[in-house]
């Protein structure tokens, strides 16, 4: 028995892909907006005005900051709602595990880093550093649960 | 949980992507179910049963031996 006609993309799948592509486009816009900040940082580091690697201390104008915040704080949550209403159950399962383990990564690392900094073993806890670690753990668990 | 999804799919000469389209899930979801890495919800299991015209217990085996 063979019936190999592939059904057309469902409304759910269309919304799913729209949310992913829209998030990608917004990410590109955010990347283009932050590019001058990175460029200025590189120039300042090359000229010795600023030590290399101090990305989060680089200057950024308020308009760029507001646009990036609107992308991350308003558009992204709306796209996330659309996305999560339209993912299939296996992907939602992966998201739940990734969210849980990413959360644990942050709540374990943050106090450890903080107490080490308190004892002058490590430098002051860096909030964006902890955020990035949480994001990396989240992404790794998601990819493992969805694609393994 | 063991299941006969891969066999049933092969009998119809469907790819994972084709079956995924018919169930309105991703290809990765079909692969995860076939390899036993993900157990579908009851609604999805019923949908699979309806698609193949078989009861759930004919497709999925929870390996319960009655004890």
N, CA and C atoms of all chains as a GROMACS GRO file, in nm:
protein
  645
    1UNK      N    1   0.084  -0.119   0.000
    1UNK     CA    2   0.000   0.000   0.000
    1UNK      C    3   0.088   0.125   0.000
    2UNK      N    4   0.070   0.209  -0.098
    2UNK     CA    5   0.151   0.330  -0.103
    2UNK      C    6   0.065   0.451  -0.133
    3UNK      N    7   0.077   0.552  -0.051
    3UNK     CA    8   0.002   0.675  -0.070
    3UNK      C    9   0.096   0.787  -0.031
    4UNK      N   10   0.183   0.825  -0.125
    4UNK     CA   11   0.294   0.913  -0.088
    4UNK      C   12   0.267   1.061  -0.118
    5UNK      N   13   0.137   1.100  -0.120
    5UNK     CA   14   0.108   1.242  -0.139
    5UNK      C   15   0.130   1.314  -0.008
    6UNK      N   16   0.226   1.406  -0.009
    6UNK     CA   17   0.254   1.478   0.115
    6UNK      C   18   0.146   1.583   0.138
    7UNK      N   19   0.084   1.584   0.256
    7UNK     CA   20  -0.022   1.682   0.280
    7UNK      C   21   0.035   1.824   0.284
    8UNK      N   22  -0.048   1.924   0.248
    8UNK     CA   23   0.002   2.062   0.252
    8UNK      C   24   0.032   2.104   0.396
    9UNK      N   25   0.112   2.210   0.409
    9UNK     CA   26   0.149   2.258   0.542
    9UNK      C   27   0.023   2.302   0.618
   10UNK      N   28   0.011   2.256   0.740
   10UNK     CA   29  -0.108   2.287   0.820
   10UNK      C   30  -0.102   2.432   0.869
   11UNK      N   31  -0.218   2.489   0.910
   11UNK     CA   32  -0.215   2.624   0.968
   11UNK      C   33  -0.120   2.633   1.088
   12UNK      N   34  -0.117   2.525   1.169
   12UNK     CA   35  -0.025   2.524   1.284
   12UNK      C   36   0.119   2.538   1.238
   13UNK      N   37   0.156   2.459   1.138
   13UNK     CA   38   0.294   2.462   1.089
   13UNK      C   39   0.328   2.598   1.027
   14UNK      N   40   0.229   2.658   0.959
   14UNK     CA   41   0.254   2.790   0.899
   14UNK      C   42   0.284   2.893   1.008
   15UNK      N   43   0.204   2.894   1.115
   15UNK     CA   44   0.226   2.989   1.226
   15UNK      C   45   0.359   2.959   1.294
   16UNK      N   46   0.391   2.832   1.307
   16UNK     CA   47   0.517   2.790   1.369
   16UNK      C   48   0.635   2.848   1.292
   17UNK      N   49   0.635   2.830   1.160
   17UNK     CA   50   0.746   2.880   1.080
   17UNK      C   51   0.748   3.031   1.072
   18UNK      N   52   0.629   3.092   1.068
   18UNK     CA   53   0.624   3.239   1.068
   18UNK      C   54   0.692   3.294   1.194
   19UNK      N   55   0.660   3.236   1.311
   19UNK     CA   56   0.718   3.287   1.436
   19UNK      C   57   0.869   3.269   1.436
   20UNK      N   58   0.918   3.157   1.383
   20UNK     CA   59   1.062   3.133   1.379
   20UNK      C   60   1.132   3.232   1.285
   21UNK      N   61   1.077   3.249   1.164
   21UNK     CA   62   1.139   3.338   1.065
   21UNK      C   63   1.134   3.483   1.112
   22UNK      N   64   1.019   3.524   1.171
   22UNK     CA   65   1.007   3.661   1.221
   22UNK      C   66   1.109   3.686   1.332
   23UNK      N   67   1.128   3.587   1.421
   23UNK     CA   68   1.227   3.603   1.528
   23UNK      C   69   1.367   3.614   1.469
   24UNK      N   70   1.393   3.537   1.363
   24UNK     CA   71   1.523   3.544   1.297
   24UNK      C   72   1.548   3.681   1.235
   25UNK      N   73   1.444   3.735   1.169
   25UNK     CA   74   1.457   3.867   1.106
   25UNK      C   75   1.482   3.974   1.212
   26UNK      N   76   1.407   3.967   1.323
   26UNK     CA   77   1.427   4.064   1.431
   26UNK      C   78   1.567   4.050   1.491
   27UNK      N   79   1.614   3.926   1.501
   27UNK     CA   80   1.750   3.902   1.552
   27UNK      C   81   1.854   3.966   1.461
   28UNK      N   82   1.831   3.955   1.328
   28UNK     CA   83   1.924   4.017   1.232
   28UNK      C   84   1.923   4.169   1.248
   29UNK      N   85   1.802   4.226   1.264
   29UNK     CA   86   1.792   4.371   1.283
   29UNK      C   87   1.868   4.412   1.409
   30UNK      N   88   1.848   4.336   1.518
   30UNK     CA   89   1.921   4.365   1.642
   30UNK      C   90   2.071   4.354   1.623
   31UNK      N   91   2.111   4.253   1.544
   31UNK     CA   92   2.255   4.236   1.516
   31UNK      C   93   2.313   4.353   1.439
   32UNK      N   94   2.237   4.399   1.338
   32UNK     CA   95   2.284   4.515   1.260
   32UNK      C   96   2.292   4.640   1.347
   33UNK      N   97   2.196   4.653   1.441
   33UNK     CA   98   2.196   4.771   1.529
   33UNK      C   99   2.314   4.770   1.625
   34UNK      N  100   2.353   4.648   1.670
   34UNK     CA  101   2.463   4.642   1.766
   34UNK      C  102   2.599   4.636   1.697
   35UNK      N  103   2.599   4.617   1.565
   35UNK     CA  104   2.728   4.608   1.495
   35UNK      C  105   2.814   4.733   1.518
   36UNK      N  106   2.757   4.857   1.506
   36UNK     CA  107   2.840   4.975   1.530
   36UNK      C  108   2.899   4.977   1.671
   37UNK      N  109   2.824   4.922   1.768
   37UNK     CA  110   2.877   4.918   1.906
   37UNK      C  111   3.001   4.829   1.909
   38UNK      N  112   2.991   4.713   1.845
   38UNK     CA  113   3.105   4.622   1.840
   38UNK      C  114   3.222   4.683   1.764
   39UNK      N  115   3.187   4.753   1.655
   39UNK     CA  116   3.292   4.817   1.574
   39UNK      C  117   3.366   4.921   1.658
   40UNK      N  118   3.289   5.002   1.729
   40UNK     CA  119   3.348   5.107   1.813
   40UNK      C  120   3.432   5.043   1.924
   41UNK      N  121   3.383   4.932   1.979
   41UNK     CA  122   3.456   4.862   2.085
   41UNK      C  123   3.591   4.812   2.033
   42UNK      N  124   3.586   4.753   1.911
   42UNK     CA  125   3.710   4.704   1.852
   42UNK      C  126   3.809   4.817   1.827
   43UNK      N  127   3.757   4.930   1.778
   43UNK     CA  128   3.844   5.045   1.751
   43UNK      C  129   3.906   5.096   1.881
   44UNK      N  130   3.820   5.105   1.987
   44UNK     CA  131   3.868   5.155   2.116
   44UNK      C  132   3.973   5.060   2.175
   45UNK      N  133   3.949   4.928   2.156
   45UNK     CA  134   4.045   4.830   2.210
   45UNK      C  135   4.178   4.840   2.134
   46UNK      N  136   4.168   4.856   1.999
   46UNK     CA  137   4.290   4.865   1.918
   46UNK      C  138   4.372   4.989   1.954
   47UNK      N  139   4.301   5.099   1.984
   47UNK     CA  140   4.373   5.223   2.014
   47UNK      C  141   4.412   5.233   2.162
   48UNK      N  142   4.377   5.129   2.240
   48UNK     CA  143   4.417   5.128   2.379
   48UNK      C  144   4.328   5.211   2.470
   49UNK      N  145   4.214   5.263   2.413
   49UNK     CA  146   4.123   5.343   2.496
   49UNK      C  147   4.043   5.255   2.592
   50UNK      N  148   4.027   5.130   2.553
   50UNK     CA  149   3.944   5.040   2.632
   50UNK      C  150   4.004   4.900   2.624
   51UNK      N  151   4.012   4.827   2.735
   51UNK     CA  152   4.068   4.692   2.726
   51UNK      C  153   3.981   4.600   2.642
   52UNK      N  154   4.045   4.510   2.567
   52UNK     CA  155   3.971   4.417   2.481
   52UNK      C  156   3.881   4.329   2.566
   53UNK      N  157   3.763   4.297   2.513
   53UNK     CA  158   3.673   4.204   2.582
   53UNK      C  159   3.574   4.271   2.675
   54UNK      N  160   3.578   4.403   2.687
   54UNK     CA  161   3.486   4.469   2.780
   54UNK      C  162   3.359   4.512   2.705
   55UNK      N  163   3.296   4.415   2.637
   55UNK     CA  164   3.179   4.439   2.552
   55UNK      C  165   3.067   4.513   2.626
   56UNK      N  166   3.039   4.467   2.748
   56UNK     CA  167   2.922   4.521   2.818
   56UNK      C  168   2.947   4.662   2.873
   57UNK      N  169   3.071   4.707   2.867
   57UNK     CA  170   3.101   4.844   2.910
   57UNK      C  171   3.109   4.938   2.790
   58UNK      N  172   3.089   4.885   2.668
   58UNK     CA  173   3.100   4.969   2.549
   58UNK      C  174   2.985   5.070   2.545
   59UNK      N  175   3.009   5.191   2.492
   59UNK     CA  176   2.901   5.290   2.485
   59UNK      C  177   2.794   5.249   2.383
   60UNK      N  178   2.670   5.282   2.412
   60UNK     CA  179   2.559   5.257   2.318
   60UNK      C  180   2.462   5.374   2.330
   61UNK      N  181   2.411   5.423   2.216
   61UNK     CA  182   2.321   5.538   2.224
   61UNK      C  183   2.181   5.493   2.268
   62UNK      N  184   2.106   5.588   2.325
   62UNK     CA  185   1.977   5.552   2.386
   62UNK      C  186   1.876   5.503   2.282
   63UNK      N  187   1.877   5.558   2.159
   63UNK     CA  188   1.782   5.514   2.056
   63UNK      C  189   1.804   5.367   2.023
   64UNK      N  190   1.931   5.330   2.003
   64UNK     CA  191   1.962   5.190   1.973
   64UNK      C  192   1.919   5.100   2.089
   65UNK      N  193   1.948   5.145   2.211
   65UNK     CA  194   1.912   5.066   2.328
   65UNK      C  195   1.760   5.047   2.336
   66UNK      N  196   1.683   5.152   2.306
   66UNK     CA  197   1.536   5.142   2.312
   66UNK      C  198   1.485   5.047   2.205
   67UNK      N  199   1.540   5.058   2.083
   67UNK     CA  200   1.494   4.969   1.975
   67UNK      C  201   1.524   4.822   2.010
   68UNK      N  202   1.645   4.797   2.057
   68UNK     CA  203   1.683   4.659   2.092
   68UNK      C  204   1.594   4.608   2.207
   69UNK      N  205   1.566   4.696   2.304
   69UNK     CA  206   1.481   4.656   2.416
   69UNK      C  207   1.338   4.626   2.370
   70UNK      N  208   1.289   4.704   2.273
   70UNK     CA  209   1.154   4.678   2.219
   70UNK      C  210   1.150   4.544   2.147
   71UNK      N  211   1.258   4.515   2.072
   71UNK     CA  212   1.266   4.385   2.002
   71UNK      C  213   1.264   4.272   2.103
   72UNK      N  214   1.351   4.282   2.205
   72UNK     CA  215   1.367   4.173   2.303
   72UNK      C  216   1.252   4.169   2.403
   73UNK      N  217   1.204   4.287   2.443
   73UNK     CA  218   1.107   4.294   2.552
   73UNK      C  219   0.961   4.293   2.508
   74UNK      N  220   0.934   4.327   2.382
   74UNK     CA  221   0.794   4.332   2.336
   74UNK      C  222   0.770   4.233   2.220
   75UNK      N  223   0.848   4.251   2.111
   75UNK     CA  224   0.824   4.167   1.992
   75UNK      C  225   0.856   4.020   2.021
   76UNK      N  226   0.969   3.995   2.086
   76UNK     CA  227   1.009   3.855   2.112
   76UNK      C  228   0.907   3.780   2.198
   77UNK      N  229   0.859   3.840   2.311
   77UNK     CA  230   0.758   3.768   2.389
   77UNK      C  231   0.632   3.737   2.308
   78UNK      N  232   0.588   3.832   2.223
   78UNK     CA  233   0.469   3.806   2.141
   78UNK      C  234   0.494   3.690   2.044
   79UNK      N  235   0.614   3.690   1.983
   79UNK     CA  236   0.648   3.580   1.892
   79UNK      C  237   0.661   3.448   1.968
   80UNK      N  238   0.712   3.456   2.093
   80UNK     CA  239   0.726   3.335   2.175
   80UNK      C  240   0.588   3.275   2.204
   81UNK      N  241   0.490   3.363   2.234
   81UNK     CA  242   0.354   3.314   2.260
   81UNK      C  243   0.301   3.243   2.136
   82UNK      N  244   0.315   3.308   2.021
   82UNK     CA  245   0.270   3.248   1.894
   82UNK      C  246   0.342   3.115   1.870
   83UNK      N  247   0.474   3.115   1.894
   83UNK     CA  248   0.554   2.994   1.870
   83UNK      C  249   0.509   2.879   1.960
   84UNK      N  250   0.497   2.908   2.090
   84UNK     CA  251   0.466   2.800   2.184
   84UNK      C  252   0.322   2.750   2.171
   85UNK      N  253   0.235   2.832   2.113
   85UNK     CA  254   0.098   2.785   2.087
   85UNK      C  255   0.095   2.694   1.965
   86UNK      N  256   0.205   2.690   1.891
   86UNK     CA  257   0.204   2.616   1.764
   86UNK      C  258   0.316   2.513   1.750
   87UNK      N  259   0.394   2.490   1.858
   87UNK     CA  260   0.494   2.382   1.849
   87UNK      C  261   0.424   2.249   1.871
   88UNK      N  262   0.483   2.141   1.821
   88UNK     CA  263   0.421   2.011   1.848
   88UNK      C  264   0.464   1.964   1.987
   89UNK      N  265   0.401   1.857   2.033
   89UNK     CA  266   0.420   1.819   2.174
   89UNK      C  267   0.561   1.769   2.204
   90UNK      N  268   0.629   1.709   2.107
   90UNK     CA  269   0.766   1.662   2.133
   90UNK      C  270   0.860   1.780   2.152
   91UNK      N  271   0.839   1.886   2.072
   91UNK     CA  272   0.923   2.005   2.086
   91UNK      C  273   0.891   2.077   2.217
   92UNK      N  274   0.763   2.082   2.254
   92UNK     CA  275   0.725   2.145   2.381
   92UNK      C  276   0.790   2.069   2.497
   93UNK      N  277   0.794   1.937   2.486
   93UNK     CA  278   0.860   1.853   2.587
   93UNK      C  279   1.009   1.893   2.598
   94UNK      N  280   1.072   1.912   2.482
   94UNK     CA  281   1.214   1.954   2.480
   94UNK      C  282   1.229   2.093   2.544
   95UNK      N  283   1.136   2.183   2.512
   95UNK     CA  284   1.141   2.319   2.569
   95UNK      C  285   1.127   2.314   2.721
   96UNK      N  286   1.037   2.230   2.772
   96UNK     CA  287   1.015   2.223   2.917
   96UNK      C  288   1.140   2.175   2.989
   97UNK      N  289   1.203   2.071   2.935
   97UNK     CA  290   1.327   2.022   2.996
   97UNK      C  291   1.439   2.125   2.986
   98UNK      N  292   1.448   2.190   2.869
   98UNK     CA  293   1.554   2.290   2.849
   98UNK      C  294   1.534   2.407   2.945
   99UNK      N  295   1.408   2.450   2.962
   99UNK     CA  296   1.380   2.560   3.054
   99UNK      C  297   1.415   2.522   3.197
  100UNK      N  298   1.380   2.400   3.236
  100UNK     CA  299   1.407   2.355   3.374
  100UNK      C  300   1.557   2.348   3.401
  101UNK      N  301   1.630   2.282   3.311
  101UNK     CA  302   1.775   2.265   3.335
  101UNK      C  303   1.847   2.399   3.321
  102UNK      N  304   1.802   2.485   3.228
  102UNK     CA  305   1.862   2.618   3.216
  102UNK      C  306   1.840   2.699   3.343
  103UNK      N  307   1.720   2.687   3.399
  103UNK     CA  308   1.689   2.756   3.526
  103UNK      C  309   1.779   2.704   3.638
  104UNK      N  310   1.793   2.571   3.648
  104UNK     CA  311   1.881   2.514   3.750
  104UNK      C  312   2.025   2.561   3.731
  105UNK      N  313   2.070   2.570   3.605
  105UNK     CA  314   2.207   2.616   3.580
  105UNK      C  315   2.226   2.755   3.640
  106UNK      N  316   2.127   2.843   3.622
  106UNK     CA  317   2.141   2.980   3.674
  106UNK      C  318   2.133   2.983   3.827
  107UNK      N  319   2.037   2.909   3.886
  107UNK     CA  320   2.022   2.920   4.032
  107UNK      C  321   2.132   2.845   4.107
  108UNK      N  322   2.204   2.759   4.038
  108UNK     CA  323   2.319   2.694   4.102
  108UNK      C  324   2.445   2.779   4.083
  109UNK      N  325   2.464   2.828   3.962
  109UNK     CA  326   2.586   2.903   3.932
  109UNK      C  327   2.588   3.039   4.003
  110UNK      N  328   2.474   3.110   4.003
  110UNK     CA  329   2.472   3.246   4.058
  110UNK      C  330   2.518   3.252   4.205
  111UNK      N  331   2.462   3.169   4.296
  111UNK     CA  332   2.508   3.177   4.436
  111UNK      C  333   2.653   3.132   4.454
  112UNK      N  334   2.694   3.031   4.375
  112UNK     CA  335   2.832   2.983   4.386
  112UNK      C  336   2.929   3.094   4.346
  113UNK      N  337   2.897   3.157   4.232
  113UNK     CA  338   2.981   3.268   4.185
  113UNK      C  339   2.982   3.381   4.288
  114UNK      N  340   2.862   3.411   4.342
  114UNK     CA  341   2.848   3.521   4.438
  114UNK      C  342   2.931   3.495   4.565
  115UNK      N  343   2.924   3.372   4.616
  115UNK     CA  344   2.996   3.342   4.741
  115UNK      C  345   3.147   3.338   4.717
  116UNK      N  346   3.189   3.292   4.597
  116UNK     CA  347   3.330   3.294   4.562
  116UNK      C  348   3.380   3.439   4.550
  117UNK      N  349   3.296   3.526   4.494
  117UNK     CA  350   3.334   3.667   4.482
  117UNK      C  351   3.342   3.730   4.621
  118UNK      N  352   3.249   3.690   4.708
  118UNK     CA  353   3.246   3.741   4.847
  118UNK      C  354   3.378   3.706   4.917
  119UNK      N  355   3.430   3.586   4.886
  119UNK     CA  356   3.556   3.541   4.948
  119UNK      C  357   3.678   3.586   4.868
  120UNK      N  358   3.655   3.669   4.767
  120UNK     CA  359   3.765   3.720   4.683
  120UNK      C  360   3.840   3.609   4.609
  121UNK      N  361   3.771   3.496   4.584
  121UNK     CA  362   3.833   3.388   4.506
  121UNK      C  363   3.816   3.418   4.358
  122UNK      N  364   3.693   3.463   4.320
  122UNK     CA  365   3.663   3.499   4.182
  122UNK      C  366   3.628   3.648   4.176
  123UNK      N  367   3.632   3.706   4.055
  123UNK     CA  368   3.586   3.845   4.042
  123UNK      C  369   3.435   3.857   4.066
  124UNK      N  370   3.387   3.979   4.078
  124UNK     CA  371   3.245   4.007   4.103
  124UNK      C  372   3.155   3.930   4.005
  125UNK      N  373   3.044   3.876   4.056
  125UNK     CA  374   2.951   3.801   3.970
  125UNK      C  375   2.901   3.891   3.857
  126UNK      N  376   2.901   3.837   3.734
  126UNK     CA  377   2.862   3.915   3.617
  126UNK      C  378   2.725   3.867   3.571
  127UNK      N  379   2.625   3.955   3.584
  127UNK     CA  380   2.487   3.913   3.559
  127UNK      C  381   2.468   3.863   3.415
  128UNK      N  382   2.532   3.931   3.317
  128UNK     CA  383   2.516   3.887   3.178
  128UNK      C  384   2.591   3.755   3.154
  129UNK      N  385   2.700   3.737   3.226
  129UNK     CA  386   2.774   3.610   3.215
  129UNK      C  387   2.687   3.493   3.261
  130UNK      N  388   2.617   3.512   3.374
  130UNK     CA  389   2.529   3.408   3.427
  130UNK      C  390   2.412   3.384   3.331
  131UNK      N  391   2.359   3.494   3.275
  131UNK     CA  392   2.250   3.484   3.177
  131UNK      C  393   2.295   3.401   3.056
  132UNK      N  394   2.415   3.430   3.007
  132UNK     CA  395   2.465   3.360   2.887
  132UNK      C  396   2.488   3.211   2.917
  133UNK      N  397   2.541   3.181   3.036
  133UNK     CA  398   2.560   3.040   3.074
  133UNK      C  399   2.424   2.969   3.075
  134UNK      N  400   2.325   3.035   3.135
  134UNK     CA  401   2.190   2.977   3.138
  134UNK      C  402   2.136   2.953   2.998
  135UNK      N  403   2.158   3.049   2.908
  135UNK     CA  404   2.110   3.036   2.770
  135UNK      C  405   2.180   2.920   2.699
  136UNK      N  406   2.311   2.906   2.722
  136UNK     CA  407   2.387   2.799   2.656
  136UNK      C  408   2.338   2.662   2.705
  137UNK      N  409   2.319   2.649   2.836
  137UNK     CA  410   2.270   2.523   2.892
  137UNK      C  411   2.131   2.493   2.838
  138UNK      N  412   2.046   2.596   2.836
  138UNK     CA  413   1.910   2.582   2.782
  138UNK      C  414   1.913   2.532   2.638
  139UNK      N  415   1.997   2.595   2.556
  139UNK     CA  416   2.004   2.559   2.414
  139UNK      C  417   2.058   2.416   2.397
  140UNK      N  418   2.159   2.380   2.478
  140UNK     CA  419   2.219   2.247   2.465
  140UNK      C  420   2.116   2.139   2.500
  141UNK      N  421   2.040   2.160   2.608
  141UNK     CA  422   1.940   2.060   2.649
  141UNK      C  423   1.829   2.052   2.544
  142UNK      N  424   1.788   2.168   2.491
  142UNK     CA  425   1.682   2.169   2.389
  142UNK      C  426   1.724   2.089   2.266
  143UNK      N  427   1.844   2.115   2.218
  143UNK     CA  428   1.893   2.044   2.097
  143UNK      C  429   1.902   1.894   2.125
  144UNK      N  430   1.951   1.859   2.244
  144UNK     CA  431   1.963   1.717   2.280
  144UNK      C  432   1.826   1.650   2.284
  145UNK      N  433   1.729   1.714   2.349
  145UNK     CA  434   1.597   1.652   2.363
  145UNK      C  435   1.519   1.650   2.231
  146UNK      N  436   1.541   1.750   2.146
  146UNK     CA  437   1.462   1.754   2.022
  146UNK      C  438   1.524   1.673   1.909
  147UNK      N  439   1.658   1.675   1.899
  147UNK     CA  440   1.721   1.618   1.779
  147UNK      C  441   1.800   1.490   1.801
  148UNK      N  442   1.820   1.446   1.924
  148UNK     CA  443   1.905   1.327   1.945
  148UNK      C  444   1.843   1.205   1.879
  149UNK      N  445   0.873   0.333   2.538
  149UNK     CA  446   0.769   0.238   2.502
  149UNK      C  447   0.792   0.188   2.359
  150UNK      N  448   0.787   0.056   2.342
  150UNK     CA  449   0.804   0.002   2.207
  150UNK      C  450   0.679   0.028   2.123
  151UNK      N  451   0.699   0.039   1.993
  151UNK     CA  452   0.582   0.060   1.906
  151UNK      C  453   0.612   0.009   1.765
  152UNK      N  454   0.504  -0.002   1.684
  152UNK     CA  455   0.516  -0.053   1.547
  152UNK      C  456   0.504   0.058   1.444
  153UNK      N  457   0.529   0.178   1.486
  153UNK     CA  458   0.507   0.292   1.397
  153UNK      C  459   0.594   0.283   1.270
  154UNK      N  460   0.719   0.245   1.287
  154UNK     CA  461   0.810   0.239   1.173
  154UNK      C  462   0.763   0.134   1.072
  155UNK      N  463   0.716   0.020   1.124
  155UNK     CA  464   0.666  -0.088   1.037
  155UNK      C  465   0.541  -0.041   0.961
  156UNK      N  466   0.449   0.019   1.036
  156UNK     CA  467   0.323   0.066   0.974
  156UNK      C  468   0.351   0.173   0.868
  157UNK      N  469   0.447   0.257   0.898
  157UNK     CA  470   0.484   0.362   0.803
  157UNK      C  471   0.547   0.300   0.678
  158UNK      N  472   0.635   0.202   0.698
  158UNK     CA  473   0.703   0.138   0.585
  158UNK      C  474   0.602   0.064   0.497
  159UNK      N  475   0.500   0.003   0.560
  159UNK     CA  476   0.396  -0.069   0.483
  159UNK      C  477   0.324   0.024   0.386
  160UNK      N  478   0.315   0.148   0.424
  160UNK     CA  479   0.247   0.247   0.338
  160UNK      C  480   0.345   0.326   0.251
  161UNK      N  481   0.473   0.293   0.266
  161UNK     CA  482   0.578   0.359   0.188
  161UNK      C  483   0.580   0.511   0.211
  162UNK      N  484   0.559   0.546   0.337
  162UNK     CA  485   0.564   0.688   0.374
  162UNK      C  486   0.700   0.721   0.433
  163UNK      N  487   0.750   0.839   0.405
  163UNK     CA  488   0.871   0.886   0.473
  163UNK      C  489   0.830   0.940   0.611
  164UNK      N  490   0.930   0.963   0.695
  164UNK     CA  491   0.899   1.023   0.826
  164UNK      C  492   0.832   1.159   0.807
  165UNK      N  493   0.880   1.234   0.706
  165UNK     CA  494   0.825   1.367   0.682
  165UNK      C  495   0.678   1.359   0.640
  166UNK      N  496   0.646   1.257   0.558
  166UNK     CA  497   0.507   1.241   0.514
  166UNK      C  498   0.417   1.206   0.631
  167UNK      N  499   0.464   1.113   0.714
  167UNK     CA  500   0.384   1.076   0.832
  167UNK      C  501   0.368   1.197   0.925
  168UNK      N  502   0.477   1.272   0.940
  168UNK     CA  503   0.472   1.392   1.025
  168UNK      C  504   0.366   1.489   0.974
  169UNK      N  505   0.360   1.507   0.841
  169UNK     CA  506   0.260   1.596   0.782
  169UNK      C  507   0.118   1.548   0.810
  170UNK      N  508   0.098   1.418   0.802
  170UNK     CA  509  -0.036   1.363   0.825
  170UNK      C  510  -0.078   1.375   0.971
  171UNK      N  511   0.022   1.371   1.061
  171UNK     CA  512  -0.009   1.383   1.204
  171UNK      C  513   0.000   1.528   1.253
  172UNK      N  514   0.045   1.616   1.166
  172UNK     CA  515   0.068   1.757   1.199
  172UNK      C  516   0.165   1.772   1.316
  173UNK      N  517   0.276   1.698   1.308
  173UNK     CA  518   0.387   1.714   1.402
  173UNK      C  519   0.515   1.727   1.320
  174UNK      N  520   0.628   1.750   1.387
  174UNK     CA  521   0.754   1.762   1.314
  174UNK      C  522   0.811   1.624   1.280
  175UNK      N  523   0.902   1.621   1.183
  175UNK     CA  524   0.968   1.495   1.148
  175UNK      C  525   1.046   1.443   1.268
  176UNK      N  526   1.105   1.534   1.345
  176UNK     CA  527   1.180   1.492   1.463
  176UNK      C  528   1.091   1.421   1.564
  177UNK      N  529   0.964   1.466   1.572
  177UNK     CA  530   0.870   1.401   1.665
  177UNK      C  531   0.844   1.258   1.621
  178UNK      N  532   0.823   1.238   1.490
  178UNK     CA  533   0.800   1.102   1.439
  178UNK      C  534   0.922   1.014   1.467
  179UNK      N  535   1.040   1.068   1.441
  179UNK     CA  536   1.163   0.992   1.466
  179UNK      C  537   1.177   0.957   1.614
  180UNK      N  538   1.149   1.054   1.702
  180UNK     CA  539   1.162   1.029   1.846
  180UNK      C  540   1.064   0.923   1.894
  181UNK      N  541   0.943   0.924   1.837
  181UNK     CA  542   0.843   0.822   1.875
  181UNK      C  543   0.886   0.684   1.823
  182UNK      N  544   0.929   0.680   1.697
  182UNK     CA  545   0.970   0.552   1.637
  182UNK      C  546   1.085   0.487   1.713
  183UNK      N  547   1.178   0.569   1.759
  183UNK     CA  548   1.296   0.515   1.828
  183UNK      C  549   1.274   0.499   1.978
  184UNK      N  550   1.152   0.528   2.025
  184UNK     CA  551   1.120   0.508   2.166
  184UNK      C  552   1.178   0.613   2.258
  185UNK      N  553   1.226   0.724   2.200
  185UNK     CA  554   1.284   0.828   2.285
  185UNK      C  555   1.178   0.924   2.338
  186UNK      N  556   1.061   0.920   2.276
  186UNK     CA  557   0.951   1.004   2.322
  186UNK      C  558   0.822   0.926   2.312
  187UNK      N  559   0.745   0.925   2.420
  187UNK     CA  560   0.614   0.860   2.419
  187UNK      C  561   0.508   0.966   2.391
  188UNK      N  562   0.425   0.943   2.288
  188UNK     CA  563   0.325   1.045   2.254
  188UNK      C  564   0.218   1.058   2.361
  189UNK      N  565   0.152   1.175   2.362
  189UNK     CA  566   0.038   1.196   2.452
  189UNK      C  567  -0.078   1.107   2.406
  190UNK      N  568  -0.178   1.092   2.490
  190UNK     CA  569  -0.295   1.013   2.450
  190UNK      C  570  -0.362   1.068   2.325
  191UNK      N  571  -0.385   1.203   2.317
  191UNK     CA  572  -0.447   1.253   2.193
  191UNK      C  573  -0.367   1.219   2.067
  192UNK      N  574  -0.234   1.228   2.074
  192UNK     CA  575  -0.154   1.196   1.956
  192UNK      C  576  -0.156   1.046   1.929
  193UNK      N  577  -0.154   0.965   2.037
  193UNK     CA  578  -0.160   0.820   2.018
  193UNK      C  579  -0.292   0.780   1.951
  194UNK      N  580  -0.402   0.843   1.992
  194UNK     CA  581  -0.532   0.814   1.928
  194UNK      C  582  -0.530   0.857   1.782
  195UNK      N  583  -0.466   0.971   1.755
  195UNK     CA  584  -0.457   1.020   1.617
  195UNK      C  585  -0.379   0.920   1.530
  196UNK      N  586  -0.270   0.867   1.588
  196UNK     CA  587  -0.189   0.766   1.516
  196UNK      C  588  -0.274   0.642   1.491
  197UNK      N  589  -0.348   0.600   1.594
  197UNK     CA  590  -0.434   0.483   1.580
  197UNK      C  591  -0.537   0.502   1.469
  198UNK      N  592  -0.601   0.620   1.468
  198UNK     CA  593  -0.702   0.648   1.364
  198UNK      C  594  -0.641   0.648   1.226
  199UNK      N  595  -0.519   0.710   1.215
  199UNK     CA  596  -0.453   0.720   1.084
  199UNK      C  597  -0.425   0.582   1.026
  200UNK      N  598  -0.382   0.490   1.112
  200UNK     CA  599  -0.349   0.356   1.064
  200UNK      C  600  -0.466   0.257   1.077
  201UNK      N  601  -0.578   0.305   1.130
  201UNK     CA  602  -0.696   0.219   1.142
  201UNK      C  603  -0.677   0.105   1.239
  202UNK      N  604  -0.600   0.129   1.345
  202UNK     CA  605  -0.575   0.023   1.444
  202UNK      C  606  -0.589   0.080   1.585
  203UNK      N  607  -0.629  -0.005   1.680
  203UNK     CA  608  -0.635   0.044   1.819
  203UNK      C  609  -0.495   0.074   1.873
  204UNK      N  610  -0.491   0.163   1.971
  204UNK     CA  611  -0.362   0.206   2.027
  204UNK      C  612  -0.277   0.087   2.071
  205UNK      N  613  -0.344  -0.011   2.139
  205UNK     CA  614  -0.266  -0.124   2.194
  205UNK      C  615  -0.208  -0.215   2.086
  206UNK      N  616  -0.256  -0.201   1.963
  206UNK     CA  617  -0.196  -0.277   1.852
  206UNK      C  618  -0.070  -0.207   1.799
  207UNK      N  619  -0.057  -0.081   1.830
  207UNK     CA  620   0.058  -0.003   1.780
  207UNK      C  621   0.164   0.014   1.890
  208UNK      N  622   0.118   0.041   2.011
  208UNK     CA  623   0.212   0.067   2.122
  208UNK      C  624   0.210  -0.050   2.220
  209UNK      N  625   0.328  -0.084   2.270
  209UNK     CA  626   0.343  -0.194   2.365
  209UNK      C  627   0.410  -0.141   2.492
  210UNK      N  628   0.335  -0.140   2.602
  210UNK     CA  629   0.393  -0.087   2.727
  210UNK      C  630   0.469  -0.197   2.804
  211UNK      N  631   0.478  -0.316   2.744
  211UNK     CA  632   0.555  -0.429   2.798
  211UNK      C  633   0.504  -0.472   2.935
  212UNK      N  634   0.374  -0.445   2.960
  212UNK     CA  635   0.313  -0.489   3.086
  212UNK      C  636   0.283  -0.638   3.076
  213UNK      N  637   0.337  -0.716   3.174
  213UNK     CA  638   0.323  -0.862   3.163
  213UNK      C  639   0.209  -0.916   3.250
  214UNK      N  640   0.127  -0.829   3.305
  214UNK     CA  641   0.010  -0.874   3.380
  214UNK      C  642   0.034  -0.894   3.528
  215UNK      N  643   0.153  -0.870   3.577
  215UNK     CA  644   0.182  -0.891   3.720
  215UNK      C  645   0.190  -0.758   3.794
   0.00000   0.00000   0.00000
